[in-house]
Amino acid sequence: MALRVLIALLILAVPLELPGCGPFLPEALFHLKTGPEAPKEFARGQLGVLQPTYERLYQVIAYRYLSGVGLNDAEQQAISLGRREAVLGTPPDEPGNPWLTARNSMPGTTPLKDIDAYRQVKKAGFFDTYLNCNDDAFRTAASTLQRVRAKPFAADWVAAQDMVFADCSKGADIPQPTSDPQLRPDRAYQIASAKFYSEQYDAARQDFQTIAADTSSPWHEIAPYLAARCLIRAGKLAEAETEFQHIAADPARSRWHASANGLLGYVRVRLRPAERMHQLALALVRPNSQATLKQDLIDYRTLFDQTVRPQPDDDLTDWITSFQAGGRGALEKWRAVHTLPWLVAALHWSDRKDPDLAELLPAAAAVKPDSPGYLTVSYLRIRLMPPDEARALADQLLAGNLSTAAENQIRAERMALARDLDEFLRYAPRRPVAEMTYEVDPVDTKDDYLDDDSRDVFNLNLPLAYLKQAQASSLLPNHVRQELQRVIFVRTLLLSDAPPFDQVLKLLHSPGMQLYVDSGYGRNTKEIDKIDPYRDNWWCSADVQNVPFREQPPKSVPGAPFLPTAEVQKAGAEAAKLRAAATGPDWLGAQTLAFARQHPEDPRVPVALYLVVRATRYGCTDAQTGGFSKRAFDLLHGRYPNSEWTKKTPYWYN
């Protein structure tokens, strides 16, 4: 019985519209931190405003362009950048399994839906899987089926191949040898492959060596390569290196040179990581490297992620490290080499007060508009130049054809240089380039929103009088002006010494009324009179920590340099009073209880008390909220026992 009561209470405590998982509310992104918004254009040298937070894949590409190497068409094709890689850091989805397509087209064959290519790692106390059957295996099987499908033994071959691919994920089913002389070479290959996938590496290696010795086998040429792969899987990397070197040096096996060299790199990454990282760094900046570029990038990034330091040092790794981490090293390196990559790094980690700008800014001004680094250098110049020069350069860039992310970033710098309210309002709105839910997805919108920096100025730098001017300005999108109108209403109440009760009651009826302007899409529930199921209702006090509400004031905010001194002081006084205000339900509870004590016969009191209790359930709470909830509940039930609002209030919330 007690368990049933507990379950009932838990059900009552959750609003009916609350989803079963999440929440994954969409968050507008105005530029991407991990990569460019248009990776294909980036790979063609349109670098936009390069960020040190980009994935190292993009840092390598940027370095190639900044250093004058770039990527030719074949190299761009080799790395195959798509939009998904920019927002997720992963390659596009592979097409369907070619083996299943070919196999399921065979008459009389029971169709298979999928094949699990991953096998569990065998290690006590450890759970993981690895890709056991690569895409090449499925393509090879599909090609072989086309060769044998007209043969009388085709069905037997397909059945054995099903057994081979079943070993990709589990088991150790090995096809039986055949007495059919035509099928025997293919069956030997299937047996060796099944042993390989079922982790019988020594046995598989012996079988592949036997196949290699059989010059009549169609698998004769590839067998030495596969025998060497068995050594990798068995962890015998030094032996594998020797065999792959022989294959790569054998003119008769030129077909397998690229694959052998690829696995040589894999082996050397693990045998001599520091030396291999140096080799990779040098290879990654060579022109016409399309044959090895993709794998070299994978190996290089793997070693970088493992904090391997190349031996000896190289310029690429040194630049990526300096650009990402900052410090004086970038400036000193630029002074030594005077190259564009190091100019970008030195500019990024400088500020307006840096005495070294006398050297850096003339060099930055000399970068030509057709340079891949021009937009990045220009953006950094705006941050470092005297304000009048910076405004002129920003306006010049904004008049050109920029990507959305680059325009947003330059608008942000131009907003920080605003000389009056209108200039601030002109550059405050931005257009999202993507949105974050449980992952980052592209977004196509023509609507502008506030980014965090412009939101912060509205919230803590502008006095109420300026908010009213902004609300009336056509320079802002209509939805931002509507939100400002609501914020002005709430702030007027909180800044008043005697808030009118009819307006307090209106606020109780309007959980979407909030103290702070929001960035991005704002509150998920757009109707201001509706409770948001994720408790994004009214506002939180400044000292509430770790709450999932976007309107919590930030720890630091940019300034509004266009404000006269008197207005700055007024904004500071208002901001201090607002920061000292109680969280929404507490403030509403205090106002309502005070009014109820003075006006017990006012017919608005019962509904107000009901709404206070509701606010303490669905609003932002602190240690005092439960006290307000209980006092409102007790007063409602004690003084107005027959009210309809009392009947709607069976609980108070602690």
C-alpha positions as CSV (number, residue, x, y, z in Angstrom):
1,M,0.0,0.0,0.0
2,A,2.8,2.4,0.9
3,L,4.5,1.8,-2.4
4,R,1.3,2.5,-4.3
5,V,0.9,5.8,-2.4
6,L,4.5,6.8,-3.2
7,I,4.0,6.0,-6.9
8,A,0.8,8.0,-7.0
9,L,2.6,11.0,-5.4
10,L,5.4,10.8,-7.9
11,I,2.9,10.7,-10.8
12,L,1.1,13.7,-9.3
13,A,4.4,15.6,-9.0
14,V,5.1,15.5,-12.7
15,P,3.3,17.7,-15.2
16,L,1.4,15.6,-17.8
17,E,3.1,17.2,-20.8
18,L,6.6,16.4,-19.5
19,P,8.4,14.1,-22.0
20,G,9.8,10.8,-20.9
21,C,13.5,11.7,-21.5
22,G,15.7,14.6,-22.1
23,P,15.1,17.5,-22.2
24,F,16.9,18.1,-25.5
25,L,15.7,21.7,-26.1
26,P,17.1,23.3,-29.3
27,E,19.9,25.8,-28.7
28,A,20.7,28.3,-31.5
29,L,24.4,28.3,-32.5
30,F,25.8,31.4,-34.2
31,H,29.1,29.9,-35.1
32,L,30.5,26.5,-34.6
33,K,33.3,25.9,-32.1
34,T,34.6,22.6,-33.5
35,G,34.6,23.3,-37.2
36,P,33.4,25.6,-40.0
37,E,29.8,25.8,-41.0
38,A,30.6,24.8,-44.6
39,P,33.4,22.2,-44.5
40,K,33.5,21.7,-48.3
41,E,34.2,25.4,-48.9
42,F,36.7,25.3,-46.0
43,A,38.5,22.5,-47.8
44,R,38.7,24.7,-50.9
45,G,40.4,27.4,-48.9
46,Q,37.5,29.5,-47.8
47,L,38.6,29.5,-44.1
48,G,36.3,32.1,-42.8
49,V,37.2,33.2,-39.3
50,L,39.5,30.5,-38.1
51,Q,39.0,29.4,-34.5
52,P,41.6,27.7,-32.2
53,T,38.8,25.5,-30.9
54,Y,38.4,23.8,-34.3
55,E,39.0,20.1,-34.5
56,R,42.6,19.3,-35.5
57,L,41.4,18.0,-38.9
58,Y,40.5,21.6,-39.7
59,Q,43.7,23.0,-38.1
60,V,45.8,20.9,-40.5
61,I,43.8,22.0,-43.5
62,A,44.0,25.6,-42.4
63,Y,47.8,25.4,-41.9
64,R,48.2,24.0,-45.4
65,Y,46.3,27.0,-46.9
66,L,47.9,29.5,-44.7
67,S,51.4,28.2,-45.6
68,G,50.6,28.2,-49.3
69,V,50.2,24.4,-49.9
70,G,46.4,24.2,-50.0
71,L,44.5,21.1,-51.2
72,N,44.2,20.1,-54.8
73,D,40.9,18.6,-56.1
74,A,42.1,15.0,-55.5
75,E,43.2,15.8,-51.9
76,Q,39.8,17.5,-51.2
77,Q,38.1,14.4,-52.5
78,A,40.3,12.1,-50.4
79,I,39.3,13.7,-47.1
80,S,35.6,14.0,-48.2
81,L,34.4,16.7,-45.9
82,G,30.7,17.1,-45.5
83,R,28.4,19.3,-43.4
84,R,27.9,16.4,-40.9
85,E,31.7,16.4,-40.1
86,A,31.6,20.0,-39.1
87,V,28.8,19.6,-36.6
88,L,29.4,16.1,-35.4
89,G,33.0,15.4,-36.1
90,T,32.1,12.2,-37.9
91,P,32.1,11.1,-41.6
92,P,28.8,10.8,-43.5
93,D,26.9,7.6,-43.3
94,E,28.1,4.8,-45.5
95,P,25.8,3.5,-48.2
96,G,24.1,0.1,-47.8
97,N,26.1,-3.1,-47.5
98,P,27.0,-4.2,-51.1
99,W,27.3,-7.8,-50.1
100,L,23.8,-8.0,-48.8
101,T,22.5,-6.3,-51.9
102,A,24.2,-8.8,-54.1
103,R,23.5,-11.8,-51.9
104,N,19.8,-11.1,-51.5
105,S,19.4,-10.8,-55.2
106,M,20.3,-14.5,-55.6
107,P,17.3,-16.7,-56.5
108,G,16.3,-19.1,-53.8
109,T,18.4,-17.3,-51.1
110,T,16.6,-16.4,-47.9
111,P,17.2,-12.6,-47.5
112,L,19.3,-11.2,-44.6
113,K,18.5,-7.8,-43.2
114,D,21.9,-6.9,-41.8
115,I,25.3,-8.2,-40.6
116,D,26.9,-7.2,-37.4
117,A,30.5,-6.3,-38.3
118,Y,31.6,-5.7,-34.7
119,R,33.0,-8.3,-32.3
120,Q,33.4,-8.0,-28.5
121,V,36.8,-7.6,-27.0
122,K,37.9,-10.6,-24.9
123,K,39.3,-9.1,-21.7
124,A,38.2,-9.7,-18.1
125,G,36.4,-6.8,-16.6
126,F,36.4,-4.9,-19.8
127,F,33.6,-4.3,-22.3
128,D,34.2,-2.9,-25.7
129,T,33.8,-3.9,-29.4
130,Y,35.9,-3.5,-32.4
131,L,35.2,-3.4,-36.2
132,N,36.1,-6.9,-37.2
133,C,34.8,-7.0,-40.8
134,N,35.7,-3.9,-42.8
135,D,33.8,-2.5,-45.8
136,D,36.4,-3.9,-48.2
137,A,35.5,-7.4,-47.1
138,F,31.8,-6.9,-48.1
139,R,32.8,-5.3,-51.4
140,T,35.2,-8.2,-52.2
141,A,32.5,-10.7,-51.4
142,A,30.0,-8.9,-53.6
143,S,32.5,-8.8,-56.4
144,T,33.3,-12.5,-56.0
145,L,29.6,-13.4,-56.1
146,Q,29.3,-11.7,-59.5
147,R,32.1,-14.0,-60.6
148,V,30.6,-17.2,-59.3
149,R,26.9,-16.7,-59.4
150,A,26.5,-18.6,-62.7
151,K,28.5,-21.5,-61.5
152,P,26.8,-24.7,-60.3
153,F,28.4,-24.3,-56.8
154,A,27.2,-20.7,-56.3
155,A,24.6,-21.6,-53.6
156,D,27.3,-23.6,-51.7
157,W,29.7,-20.7,-51.9
158,V,27.0,-18.2,-50.6
159,A,26.2,-20.5,-47.7
160,A,29.8,-20.7,-46.8
161,Q,30.2,-16.9,-47.1
162,D,27.2,-16.4,-44.7
163,M,29.2,-18.6,-42.2
164,V,32.3,-16.4,-42.7
165,F,30.4,-13.1,-42.1
166,A,28.6,-14.6,-39.1
167,D,32.1,-14.9,-37.5
168,C,32.4,-11.1,-37.7
169,S,30.4,-10.7,-34.5
170,K,30.6,-14.0,-32.6
171,G,31.3,-17.7,-32.9
172,A,33.9,-19.7,-34.8
173,D,32.0,-21.5,-37.6
174,I,34.5,-22.6,-40.2
175,P,33.3,-23.7,-43.7
176,Q,34.1,-27.3,-44.5
177,P,36.6,-28.1,-47.3
178,T,35.1,-29.1,-50.7
179,S,35.8,-31.8,-53.1
180,D,34.7,-29.7,-56.0
181,P,38.0,-28.7,-57.8
182,Q,36.4,-25.5,-59.2
183,L,35.3,-24.3,-55.8
184,R,38.4,-25.4,-53.9
185,P,40.5,-22.1,-54.3
186,D,37.6,-19.9,-53.2
187,R,36.7,-22.3,-50.3
188,A,40.3,-22.2,-49.1
189,Y,40.0,-18.4,-49.0
190,Q,36.7,-18.6,-47.1
191,I,38.2,-21.0,-44.5
192,A,41.2,-18.7,-44.0
193,S,38.9,-15.6,-43.7
194,A,36.6,-17.4,-41.2
195,K,39.6,-18.2,-39.0
196,F,40.7,-14.6,-39.2
197,Y,37.3,-13.2,-38.2
198,S,37.0,-15.8,-35.4
199,E,40.4,-14.6,-34.0
200,Q,42.4,-17.7,-34.9
201,Y,45.2,-15.6,-36.3
202,D,48.0,-18.1,-36.4
203,A,45.8,-20.7,-38.2
204,A,44.5,-18.0,-40.6
205,R,48.1,-16.9,-41.3
206,Q,49.2,-20.4,-42.2
207,D,46.2,-20.8,-44.5
208,F,46.9,-17.4,-46.3
209,Q,50.6,-18.4,-46.7
210,T,49.5,-21.7,-48.3
211,I,47.2,-19.7,-50.7
212,A,50.1,-17.3,-51.5
213,A,52.2,-20.3,-52.6
214,D,49.4,-21.5,-54.9
215,T,49.9,-19.5,-58.1
216,S,46.7,-20.9,-59.6
217,S,44.5,-19.4,-56.9
218,P,42.7,-16.2,-57.7
219,W,43.7,-15.1,-54.1
220,H,47.4,-15.7,-54.7
221,E,48.4,-12.0,-54.9
222,I,46.5,-10.7,-51.9
223,A,47.3,-13.6,-49.6
224,P,50.7,-12.3,-48.4
225,Y,49.1,-9.0,-47.5
226,L,46.4,-10.8,-45.5
227,A,49.0,-13.1,-43.8
228,A,50.7,-9.9,-42.6
229,R,47.4,-8.5,-41.3
230,C,47.1,-11.6,-39.2
231,L,50.4,-10.5,-37.5
232,I,48.8,-7.2,-36.6
233,R,45.7,-8.7,-35.2
234,A,47.9,-11.1,-33.1
235,G,49.9,-8.2,-31.8
236,K,53.2,-9.1,-33.5
237,L,53.8,-5.6,-34.8
238,A,57.6,-5.8,-35.4
239,E,57.1,-9.0,-37.6
240,A,54.2,-7.3,-39.4
241,E,56.4,-4.2,-40.1
242,T,59.0,-6.4,-41.8
243,E,56.4,-8.2,-44.0
244,F,54.7,-5.1,-45.1
245,Q,58.0,-3.6,-46.0
246,H,58.7,-6.6,-48.2
247,I,55.3,-6.2,-49.9
248,A,55.7,-2.5,-50.4
249,A,59.1,-3.0,-52.0
250,D,58.1,-5.8,-54.3
251,P,57.5,-4.5,-57.8
252,A,55.4,-7.6,-58.6
253,R,52.9,-6.6,-55.9
254,S,52.4,-3.0,-56.9
255,R,48.6,-3.4,-56.6
256,W,49.1,-3.8,-52.8
257,H,51.7,-1.1,-52.3
258,A,49.2,1.6,-51.1
259,S,47.5,-0.8,-48.7
260,A,50.8,-2.1,-47.4
261,N,52.1,1.4,-46.8
262,G,48.9,2.3,-45.0
263,L,49.3,-0.6,-42.6
264,L,53.0,0.2,-42.2
265,G,51.9,3.6,-41.0
266,Y,49.5,1.9,-38.6
267,V,52.2,-0.3,-37.2
268,R,54.8,2.4,-36.8
269,V,52.3,4.6,-35.0
270,R,52.2,2.0,-32.3
271,L,55.9,0.9,-32.4
272,R,57.5,4.3,-32.6
273,P,54.8,7.0,-32.0
274,A,57.0,10.1,-31.6
275,E,59.0,9.3,-34.7
276,R,55.9,8.4,-36.7
277,M,54.2,11.6,-35.6
278,H,57.1,13.6,-37.0
279,Q,56.9,11.7,-40.3
280,L,53.2,12.3,-40.5
281,A,53.5,16.0,-39.8
282,L,55.9,16.4,-42.6
283,A,53.8,14.3,-45.0
284,L,50.6,16.3,-44.2
285,V,52.1,19.5,-45.5
286,R,53.4,18.1,-48.8
287,P,51.5,18.9,-52.0
288,N,49.9,16.2,-54.1
289,S,49.5,13.8,-51.1
290,Q,46.0,12.5,-52.0
291,A,47.2,8.9,-51.9
292,T,48.0,9.0,-48.2
293,L,46.3,12.1,-46.9
294,K,43.2,10.6,-45.4
295,Q,45.0,7.9,-43.4
296,D,47.8,10.2,-42.4
297,L,45.3,12.6,-41.0
298,I,43.7,9.8,-39.0
299,D,47.0,8.6,-37.6
300,Y,48.3,12.1,-36.8
301,R,45.1,13.1,-35.0
302,T,45.2,9.8,-33.0
303,L,48.7,10.5,-31.8
304,F,47.9,14.1,-31.1
305,D,44.9,13.0,-28.9
306,Q,47.3,10.7,-27.0
307,T,49.5,13.7,-26.2
308,V,52.4,12.3,-28.2
309,R,55.1,14.8,-29.0
310,P,56.9,14.4,-32.3
311,Q,60.6,13.8,-32.4
312,P,62.0,16.0,-33.6
313,D,59.6,18.9,-33.4
314,D,57.9,20.2,-36.6
315,D,56.2,23.4,-37.6
316,L,52.7,22.0,-38.1
317,T,52.4,20.5,-34.6
318,D,54.1,23.4,-33.0
319,W,51.6,25.8,-34.7
320,I,48.5,23.8,-33.8
321,T,49.7,23.6,-30.2
322,S,50.5,27.3,-29.9
323,F,47.3,28.4,-31.7
324,Q,45.2,26.3,-29.4
325,A,47.0,27.0,-26.1
326,G,48.2,30.6,-26.6
327,G,51.1,32.2,-24.8
328,R,54.1,34.3,-25.9
329,G,55.5,31.4,-28.0
330,A,53.4,32.4,-31.0
331,L,54.7,35.9,-31.1
332,E,58.3,34.8,-30.7
333,K,57.9,32.2,-33.5
334,W,56.3,34.8,-35.8
335,R,59.3,37.1,-35.2
336,A,61.6,34.2,-36.2
337,V,59.8,33.0,-39.3
338,H,57.3,35.8,-40.4
339,T,54.9,33.3,-41.9
340,L,51.1,33.7,-42.1
341,P,50.2,30.8,-39.8
342,W,52.3,32.3,-37.0
343,L,51.0,35.8,-37.7
344,V,47.4,34.4,-37.1
345,A,48.5,32.7,-33.9
346,A,50.3,35.8,-32.6
347,L,47.4,38.1,-33.4
348,H,44.8,35.8,-31.8
349,W,46.6,35.8,-28.4
350,S,47.3,39.5,-28.4
351,D,45.1,42.3,-26.9
352,R,44.7,46.0,-27.5
353,K,47.2,46.9,-24.8
354,D,50.0,44.7,-26.1
355,P,53.0,46.8,-27.1
356,D,53.9,44.3,-29.8
357,L,51.0,45.4,-31.9
358,A,53.3,48.0,-33.5
359,E,54.9,45.0,-35.2
360,L,51.9,42.8,-35.7
361,L,49.3,45.2,-37.1
362,P,51.3,46.5,-40.1
363,A,52.1,42.8,-41.0
364,A,48.4,42.0,-40.7
365,A,47.4,45.0,-42.8
366,A,49.7,43.7,-45.6
367,V,47.7,40.4,-46.0
368,K,45.9,40.6,-49.3
369,P,42.2,40.1,-49.7
370,D,42.8,37.0,-51.9
371,S,44.7,35.3,-49.1
372,P,43.0,32.3,-47.4
373,G,43.9,34.0,-44.1
374,Y,42.5,37.4,-45.0
375,L,39.2,37.2,-43.2
376,T,40.8,35.7,-40.0
377,V,43.5,38.3,-39.9
378,S,40.9,41.1,-40.6
379,Y,38.7,39.9,-37.8
380,L,41.7,39.8,-35.4
381,R,42.7,43.3,-36.5
382,I,39.2,44.6,-35.6
383,R,39.8,43.3,-32.1
384,L,43.2,45.0,-31.8
385,M,43.0,48.2,-33.7
386,P,42.0,51.6,-32.3
387,P,38.2,51.9,-32.2
388,D,37.7,54.3,-35.2
389,E,39.9,52.2,-37.5
390,A,38.3,49.0,-36.2
391,R,34.8,50.3,-37.0
392,A,35.8,51.2,-40.5
393,L,37.3,47.8,-41.2
394,A,34.3,46.0,-39.7
395,D,31.8,48.0,-41.8
396,Q,33.9,47.4,-44.9
397,L,33.8,43.6,-44.3
398,L,30.1,43.5,-43.4
399,A,29.4,45.2,-46.7
400,G,30.9,42.3,-48.5
401,N,29.8,38.7,-49.1
402,L,30.4,36.8,-45.9
403,S,29.4,33.5,-44.6
404,T,26.7,33.6,-41.9
405,A,29.2,32.5,-39.1
406,A,31.8,35.1,-40.2
407,E,29.2,37.8,-40.4
408,N,28.0,36.9,-36.9
409,Q,31.5,37.0,-35.5
410,I,32.3,40.4,-37.1
411,R,28.9,41.8,-36.0
412,A,29.8,40.8,-32.4
413,E,33.0,42.8,-32.6
414,R,31.2,45.8,-34.3
415,M,28.5,45.7,-31.6
416,A,31.2,46.0,-28.9
417,L,32.4,49.2,-30.6
418,A,28.9,50.8,-30.7
419,R,28.9,54.6,-30.2
420,D,25.2,54.9,-29.4
421,L,22.2,52.8,-28.7
422,D,21.2,52.5,-32.4
423,E,24.6,51.1,-33.3
424,F,24.3,48.6,-30.6
425,L,20.8,47.5,-31.7
426,R,21.9,47.3,-35.3
427,Y,24.6,44.7,-34.6
428,A,23.0,42.9,-31.7
429,P,20.9,40.4,-33.7
430,R,22.6,37.4,-35.4
431,R,21.4,34.5,-37.5
432,P,21.9,30.9,-36.4
433,V,24.0,28.6,-38.5
434,A,23.1,25.4,-36.6
435,E,21.2,24.3,-33.5
436,M,22.1,21.9,-30.7
437,T,19.6,19.4,-29.3
438,Y,21.2,16.0,-28.4
439,E,23.5,16.7,-31.3
440,V,24.3,19.6,-33.6
441,D,22.2,19.9,-36.8
442,P,22.2,22.5,-39.6
443,V,19.4,25.0,-39.5
444,D,17.9,27.0,-42.3
445,T,16.2,30.2,-41.0
446,K,15.8,33.8,-42.0
447,D,15.1,34.9,-38.5
448,D,17.6,36.7,-36.3
449,Y,18.1,36.2,-32.6
450,L,20.3,37.6,-29.8
451,D,23.6,35.9,-29.1
452,D,25.0,35.6,-25.6
453,D,27.0,38.8,-25.8
454,S,24.2,41.0,-26.9
455,R,21.8,39.4,-24.4
456,D,24.2,40.2,-21.6
457,V,24.3,43.9,-22.5
458,F,20.5,44.0,-22.4
459,N,20.4,42.2,-19.1
460,L,23.0,43.9,-17.0
461,N,24.3,47.0,-18.8
462,L,21.3,48.9,-20.0
463,P,19.0,50.9,-17.6
464,L,15.3,50.5,-17.8
465,A,14.9,53.7,-19.8
466,Y,17.2,52.4,-22.5
467,L,15.4,49.1,-22.6
468,K,12.2,51.0,-23.4
469,Q,14.0,52.8,-26.2
470,A,15.3,49.5,-27.6
471,Q,11.8,48.0,-27.4
472,A,10.5,50.7,-29.6
473,S,13.2,50.4,-32.2
474,S,12.6,48.7,-35.6
475,L,16.3,47.7,-35.6
476,L,15.4,44.6,-33.5
477,P,13.4,41.6,-34.7
478,N,9.7,41.7,-33.5
479,H,10.1,38.7,-31.3
480,V,13.0,40.3,-29.4
481,R,10.9,43.5,-29.0
482,Q,8.1,41.5,-27.6
483,E,10.4,39.8,-25.1
484,L,11.8,43.2,-24.1
485,Q,8.3,44.4,-23.5
486,R,7.7,41.6,-21.0
487,V,11.1,42.1,-19.4
488,I,10.4,45.8,-19.0
489,F,7.1,44.9,-17.3
490,V,8.8,42.6,-14.8
491,R,11.7,44.9,-14.0
492,T,9.3,47.8,-13.5
493,L,7.6,45.8,-10.8
494,L,10.8,44.6,-9.1
495,L,12.3,48.1,-9.1
496,S,9.1,49.6,-7.7
497,D,8.8,50.2,-3.9
498,A,5.1,49.5,-4.1
499,P,4.2,47.2,-7.0
500,P,0.4,47.4,-7.9
501,F,-1.3,44.1,-6.9
502,D,-3.2,43.8,-10.2
503,Q,0.2,43.7,-12.0
504,V,1.5,41.2,-9.5
505,L,-1.5,39.1,-10.2
506,K,-0.9,39.4,-13.9
507,L,2.6,38.2,-13.4
508,L,1.3,35.2,-11.4
509,H,-0.9,34.3,-14.4
510,S,2.1,34.7,-16.8
511,P,4.9,32.2,-16.1
512,G,6.5,33.2,-19.4
513,M,7.2,36.7,-18.0
514,Q,10.8,36.7,-17.1
515,L,13.3,39.1,-15.5
516,Y,16.1,38.6,-18.2
517,V,16.2,38.8,-21.9
518,D,17.1,35.4,-23.4
519,S,19.5,34.5,-26.2
520,G,18.8,32.2,-29.0
521,Y,15.3,30.6,-29.2
522,G,14.4,31.5,-25.7
523,R,11.8,29.7,-23.6
524,N,10.6,26.5,-25.1
525,T,6.9,27.2,-24.3
526,K,6.2,30.4,-26.2
527,E,2.8,31.1,-24.7
528,I,3.5,33.4,-21.7
529,D,0.4,32.2,-19.8
530,K,1.4,28.5,-20.0
531,I,3.6,26.6,-17.5
532,D,6.7,25.3,-19.2
533,P,7.1,21.6,-18.5
534,Y,10.9,22.0,-18.0
535,R,10.3,24.6,-15.2
536,D,11.5,27.5,-17.2
537,N,9.0,29.8,-15.5
538,W,9.4,33.3,-14.1
539,W,13.1,33.8,-13.0
540,C,15.8,32.6,-10.7
541,S,17.7,34.7,-8.2
542,A,21.3,35.6,-8.9
543,D,22.6,33.3,-6.2
544,V,20.8,30.1,-7.3
545,Q,23.5,27.7,-8.6
546,N,23.3,24.9,-11.2
547,V,19.8,25.5,-12.5
548,P,18.8,24.6,-16.0
549,F,17.4,28.0,-16.9
550,R,18.8,30.3,-19.5
551,E,17.8,33.5,-17.9
552,Q,20.3,33.2,-15.0
553,P,22.6,36.2,-15.1
554,P,26.1,35.6,-16.3
555,K,29.2,36.0,-14.0
556,S,30.7,38.6,-16.3
557,V,29.3,40.8,-19.0
558,P,30.6,43.1,-21.7
559,G,30.2,46.9,-21.3
560,A,28.0,49.4,-23.1
561,P,30.7,52.1,-23.8
562,F,28.1,54.4,-25.4
563,L,26.3,55.0,-22.2
564,P,26.8,58.4,-20.5
565,T,28.3,58.1,-17.0
566,A,25.0,58.9,-15.3
567,E,23.3,56.1,-17.2
568,V,26.1,53.7,-16.3
569,Q,25.6,54.5,-12.7
570,K,21.8,54.1,-13.0
571,A,22.2,50.8,-14.8
572,G,24.6,49.6,-12.1
573,A,22.1,50.5,-9.3
574,E,19.2,48.8,-11.1
575,A,21.3,45.7,-11.8
576,A,22.3,45.5,-8.2
577,K,18.7,45.7,-7.1
578,L,17.7,43.1,-9.6
579,R,20.5,40.7,-8.6
580,A,19.3,41.1,-5.0
581,A,15.8,40.2,-5.9
582,A,14.4,36.9,-4.7
583,T,13.7,34.0,-7.1
584,G,10.4,34.4,-8.9
585,P,8.1,32.3,-6.8
586,D,9.5,33.8,-3.6
587,W,9.0,37.3,-4.7
588,L,5.5,36.6,-5.9
589,G,4.8,34.8,-2.7
590,A,6.0,37.7,-0.5
591,Q,4.0,40.3,-2.5
592,T,0.8,38.2,-2.4
593,L,1.0,37.3,1.3
594,A,1.6,41.0,2.2
595,F,-1.4,42.1,0.1
596,A,-3.6,39.3,1.6
597,R,-2.8,40.4,5.1
598,Q,-3.8,43.9,4.4
599,H,-6.8,43.1,2.1
600,P,-8.3,39.8,3.4
601,E,-11.7,40.5,1.7
602,D,-10.3,41.3,-1.7
603,P,-11.8,38.7,-4.1
604,R,-8.4,38.4,-6.0
605,V,-6.6,36.9,-3.0
606,P,-7.8,33.3,-3.2
607,V,-6.7,32.9,-6.8
608,A,-3.5,34.7,-6.1
609,L,-2.7,32.3,-3.2
610,Y,-3.5,29.3,-5.5
611,L,-1.1,30.7,-8.1
612,V,1.6,31.3,-5.6
613,V,1.5,27.6,-4.6
614,R,1.6,26.7,-8.3
615,A,4.6,28.9,-8.8
616,T,6.5,27.2,-6.0
617,R,5.9,23.9,-7.8
618,Y,6.9,24.9,-11.3
619,G,9.3,27.9,-10.8
620,C,12.9,28.2,-9.8
621,T,13.2,27.4,-6.1
622,D,15.6,28.0,-3.2
623,A,15.7,27.3,0.6
624,Q,12.9,29.8,1.2
625,T,10.5,28.7,-1.4
626,G,8.9,25.9,0.6
627,G,8.1,28.4,3.4
628,F,6.2,30.6,1.0
629,S,4.4,27.6,-0.4
630,K,3.2,26.4,3.0
631,R,2.2,29.9,4.2
632,A,0.1,30.5,1.0
633,F,-1.4,27.0,1.3
634,D,-2.3,27.5,5.0
635,L,-3.8,30.9,4.4
636,L,-5.8,29.7,1.5
637,H,-7.2,26.7,3.3
638,G,-7.6,28.5,6.7
639,R,-9.3,31.7,5.5
640,Y,-11.0,30.6,2.3
641,P,-12.0,26.9,2.8
642,N,-15.0,27.0,0.4
643,S,-13.2,28.8,-2.5
644,E,-12.9,26.9,-5.8
645,W,-9.2,27.8,-5.7
646,T,-8.8,26.1,-2.4
647,K,-10.2,22.9,-3.9
648,K,-7.7,23.2,-6.7
649,T,-4.8,23.3,-4.2
650,P,-4.5,20.0,-2.4
651,Y,-0.8,20.2,-1.8
652,W,2.0,22.7,-1.0
653,Y,5.5,22.1,-2.1
654,N,8.7,22.0,-0.1
